[in-house]
Amino acid sequence: MSTQSTNDQPHIAIVGGGICGPVLLLTLAKRGIPATLYERDDAIDARGHLGGMLDLDWETGQRALRENGLQDEFLKHARRDAEELKLGGKDGVVLFHHQGSKPSADVENLKNERPEIDRRVLRKLLYAALPQDSIKWGHALTSVKPLEGGQHELTFSNGLVTVADFLVGADGAHSRIRALLSPATPIYQGISGAEILLSPEVAALPENSDISNSVGKGSYFVTEDSKVMAFQRNGDGRIRAYVWMNKDIDWVLPSDPKEAKQLLLDSYADWAPWMRKFISLCDEEAMYPRPLFHLPVGHRWPHKAGVTIIGDAAHLMAPFAGAGANLAMVDALDLGLVLSEVVSKGLQGEEKEAAIAGWEEKMLARGEHWASITMLSAQGFFSPDAPHAVVAMFKQFMG
Ligand SMILES: Cc1cc2nc3c(=O)[nH]c(=O)nc-3n(C[C@H](O)[C@H](O)[C@H](O)COP(=O)(O)OP(=O)(O)OC[C@H]3O[C@@H](n4cnc5c(N)ncnc54)[C@H](O)[C@@H]3O)c2cc1C
């Protein structure tokens, strides 16, 4: 038993407080199982300006909130009208238009919807529901040492050393904990570019209504010539765009914002005027490189006692199917339910390992399914037949 165990409960350590970390802590806390969440950021808003919106699916992201009593809170913040989606090519002609739902639409309809919520708002909602003394901000894990009996010794950059009876890596794409289970490392997708944005104030100016009206209430994906501009309107009125191109791994976005802008303008020279205007006007203080990585499709590892990984740490994939955050949330819910049962029933030995290994297999099969869909979707976005290939794909997917 670890130095931090209380009341004979095992010390469950969750490393990473992005999306799946807080969902796991919440699921355990709601069922009376103590755990500790270690996050390297100093506070919830340390990188609050980053991250766009996430559309949550009924069976995965929404389920993780529903089964933890947060459906009403989600509905207060969800943007059902932001499900509006447009697709088209570089000339700005809309080839596919899916209207969002009315904010007041029947709750029953949620089963067939994917309401949007800003990542920042989702995390706030989750963290407000957590036991605050279980969250350790400013704890960057620097090393892990396996001990006897499935325990692990964790060392953090602030000097804390602690022992976990069960360790969960919720530490994202470049997980440190993954190496305890698998030699896999993230593979470059051959796609890089930038995240750029217009602040709410700039987006609202009357002279920028051409941009604002084109983007609409939700998302507009523009694809052609093996390039993508994926626009989205965030809840605070900000308009964000992911600008992606096929590039070698050594390609870098210039660190000087003016040079970066010019490079993007040159790359998108024959795209519609409002798209080029978006690049010209984008906030020079908020231009971020966005190379895309993924883990091998079907990533797996032999089950190991005392440690597992969830979310991007387990099945990192590019964002072309909108699956990553949804999977991270349902991984955390399902693991939380299994661990609650293991602890409350006092399962030990083979029974305990079989329960956790069974959940791991289910998670990895689901991850493999979505990683395959994501690969096909990425091919569509960058195919010579884009935007028509993408329109066909979305028509099939959205019925
Ligand atoms: C540009 C882009 C757009 C996306 N759009 C969508 C979308 O529309 N829909 C969707 O479903 N998904 C989307 N995703 C994917 C989604 O963001 C991820 O799948 C999701 O964030 C994974 O959650 P996570 O909790 O596993 O990891 P993360 O959210 O990355 O969280 C990991 C956390 O671990 C912490 N951490 C890392 N290392 C350490 C350490 N050593 N010690 C302590 N803490 C540590 C980090 O600070 C971070 O808070 C997108 C991804 C990208 C890159």
The ligand as a MOL file (V3000), in Angstrom:
LIG
                    3D

  0  0  0     0  0            999 V3000
M  V30 BEGIN CTAB
M  V30 COUNTS 53 58 0 0 0
M  V30 BEGIN ATOM
M  V30 1 C -6.2430 20.8570 -33.8460 0
M  V30 2 C -7.0690 19.8100 -33.1690 0
M  V30 3 C -8.4610 19.8130 -33.2580 0
M  V30 4 C -9.2290 18.8340 -32.6230 0
M  V30 5 N -10.6000 18.8300 -32.7570 0
M  V30 6 C -11.3280 17.8310 -32.1920 0
M  V30 7 C -12.7600 17.7550 -32.3450 0
M  V30 8 O -13.3780 18.6010 -32.9930 0
M  V30 9 N -13.4400 16.7390 -31.7380 0
M  V30 10 C -12.7840 15.7720 -30.9970 0
M  V30 11 O -13.4470 14.8630 -30.4670 0
M  V30 12 N -11.4410 15.8190 -30.8340 0
M  V30 13 C -10.7040 16.8100 -31.4050 0
M  V30 14 N -9.3570 16.8480 -31.2370 0
M  V30 15 C -8.7130 15.8070 -30.4340 0
M  V30 16 C -8.8370 16.1020 -28.9440 0
M  V30 17 O -8.3950 17.4250 -28.6620 0
M  V30 18 C -8.0090 15.0940 -28.1670 0
M  V30 19 O -8.2990 13.7950 -28.6110 0
M  V30 20 C -8.3030 15.1790 -26.6760 0
M  V30 21 O -7.8930 16.4420 -26.1670 0
M  V30 22 C -7.5970 14.0640 -25.9120 0
M  V30 23 O -7.7780 14.2470 -24.5450 0
M  V30 24 P -6.7110 13.7050 -23.5150 0
M  V30 25 O -7.2540 14.0240 -22.1760 0
M  V30 26 O -6.3580 12.3040 -23.8580 0
M  V30 27 O -5.3880 14.5550 -23.8220 0
M  V30 28 P -5.1370 16.1090 -23.6620 0
M  V30 29 O -6.3880 16.8710 -23.8280 0
M  V30 30 O -4.0000 16.4300 -24.5720 0
M  V30 31 O -4.6600 16.2790 -22.1620 0
M  V30 32 C -3.4240 15.7880 -21.7190 0
M  V30 33 C -3.0750 16.5280 -20.4370 0
M  V30 34 O -1.9390 15.9010 -19.8490 0
M  V30 35 C -1.0890 16.9180 -19.3300 0
M  V30 36 N 0.2580 16.3470 -19.2810 0
M  V30 37 C 1.0280 15.9390 -20.3160 0
M  V30 38 N 2.2100 15.4900 -19.8730 0
M  V30 39 C 2.1780 15.6010 -18.5210 0
M  V30 40 C 3.1250 15.2920 -17.5000 0
M  V30 41 N 4.3340 14.7860 -17.7880 0
M  V30 42 N 2.7720 15.5370 -16.1970 0
M  V30 43 C 1.5530 16.0510 -15.8980 0
M  V30 44 N 0.6310 16.3680 -16.8350 0
M  V30 45 C 0.9360 16.1420 -18.1260 0
M  V30 46 C -1.2300 18.0550 -20.3380 0
M  V30 47 O -0.8300 19.2940 -19.7770 0
M  V30 48 C -2.7110 17.9900 -20.6660 0
M  V30 49 O -3.4880 18.8070 -19.8070 0
M  V30 50 C -8.5750 17.8280 -31.8570 0
M  V30 51 C -7.1770 17.8260 -31.7550 0
M  V30 52 C -6.4260 18.8020 -32.3940 0
M  V30 53 C -4.9090 18.7590 -32.2740 0
M  V30 END ATOM
M  V30 BEGIN BOND
M  V30 1 1 1 2
M  V30 2 1 2 3
M  V30 3 2 2 52
M  V30 4 2 3 4
M  V30 5 1 4 5
M  V30 6 1 4 50
M  V30 7 2 5 6
M  V30 8 1 6 7
M  V30 9 1 6 13
M  V30 10 2 7 8
M  V30 11 1 7 9
M  V30 12 1 9 10
M  V30 13 2 10 11
M  V30 14 1 10 12
M  V30 15 2 12 13
M  V30 16 1 13 14
M  V30 17 1 14 15
M  V30 18 1 14 50
M  V30 19 1 15 16
M  V30 20 1 16 17
M  V30 21 1 16 18
M  V30 22 1 18 19
M  V30 23 1 18 20
M  V30 24 1 20 21
M  V30 25 1 20 22
M  V30 26 1 22 23
M  V30 27 1 23 24
M  V30 28 2 24 25
M  V30 29 1 24 26
M  V30 30 1 24 27
M  V30 31 1 27 28
M  V30 32 2 28 29
M  V30 33 1 28 30
M  V30 34 1 28 31
M  V30 35 1 31 32
M  V30 36 1 32 33
M  V30 37 1 33 34
M  V30 38 1 33 48
M  V30 39 1 34 35
M  V30 40 1 35 36
M  V30 41 1 35 46
M  V30 42 1 36 37
M  V30 43 1 36 45
M  V30 44 2 37 38
M  V30 45 1 38 39
M  V30 46 1 39 40
M  V30 47 2 39 45
M  V30 48 1 40 41
M  V30 49 2 40 42
M  V30 50 1 42 43
M  V30 51 2 43 44
M  V30 52 1 44 45
M  V30 53 1 46 47
M  V30 54 1 46 48
M  V30 55 1 48 49
M  V30 56 2 50 51
M  V30 57 1 51 52
M  V30 58 1 52 53
M  V30 END BOND
M  V30 END CTAB
M  END
